[in-house]
């Protein structure tokens, strides 16, 4: 395994862990602030949009160049 493959693998693994950590933080924030269903939906929606942007960026980088 060369350095490029290792970096790609670690990016995917560690970024997935970071996303899971952020999801836990958002869940805990929604629970402690008593945000309700709609508030929790908004919080997780914002997190999902950030993740979706990163996925789209990765897809475009692979397809364009």
Secondary structure, 3 states (H helix, E strand, C coil): CCHHHHHHHHHHHHHHHHHHHHHHHHHHHHHHCCCHHHHHHHHHHHHHHHHHHHHHHHHHHHHHC
